[in-house]
């Protein structure tokens, strides 16, 4: 969705980057964890462009990262189909 030439200066939701972002926040800030070593982070993006997005990030880390998950609700904004020609 990032297309500055078409007037879209940012992605309304960057799901693929949310897991690594969560791990970075856990590693480099003083974010609190629950008793099971689970961190919960909420990423909000796209509000300024009128396409609000909320992505929930869950990180489970003890000595090492055990689990990184992202989630949230979604709405289909478009679809497409890729066809190949048969020779």
N, C-alpha and C positions, 0 to 999 in steps of 0.2 A: 504493500500500500504506500510505500515511501516513493513519492514522485514529485520532487520540487518543480519540475518544468510544467506540471499539470496543476500546480497550486496546492499540492499536498506536502507540506513541509516536514511532517513527522508521521510515523506509524501510529494509528489509534491504539494498537495493542501489539507488544513485541513479546509473544509467548516464548519463542526460542531463546531469547536473551534472559528471560526471567529466572530460570534455574541457576545459571552462572551468576546473575546479579545477587540472588539470595545467598549463594555460597560466599560471594565476596563480602556481603554485609555481615554474615556470621563470622567470617575470618578477621575482618578489620574494624569492627565496631563492638560496643558493649551491649549488644542486644540480648535480652533475657531469654532463657530457655525454660521449658517446663521440667517437671521431675523426671520425665523419661528421656531427656536430652533432645527434645524436639523444639525447633524454632518455627514460629509462624509469622510470616511477613505478608503484607498486602501492598501490591503495586497498583497505583492509580495513574493512568496515562490517557491522553487524548481528550481531556475535558475542554481545553482551550479551543480545540478545533471542532467541538460539537459532536465528537464520537467517543463518549466516555467508556473507559475500559477499566475493569478491576480484575486483577490476576492474583490469586492466592498462591503463595509459595510456602511449601513445607519442607524443612530441612531436618534430617535426623543425623546427628553427629555425636559420636562418643570420642574416641581417640581419632578416628578417621570418619570421613563422610560415609554414612550407611545408606542414605536415601535422600534424593532430591526430587520433589514432585511439584508440579504446577497444576492449577485448575481454575475453573470459573465457568460461567455461562457464556454461550455464544449465540449469535444470530447470523444466518446466512445472508450475506450482502450481495452475492453474485455466484455464478457457477460457470463452468466451461467444460469443454470436451476437446481432447486432443485426438485427432484422427491421423492415421498414417495411410499412405497409399500402398496398395498391393501391386506388386510387379509380376 
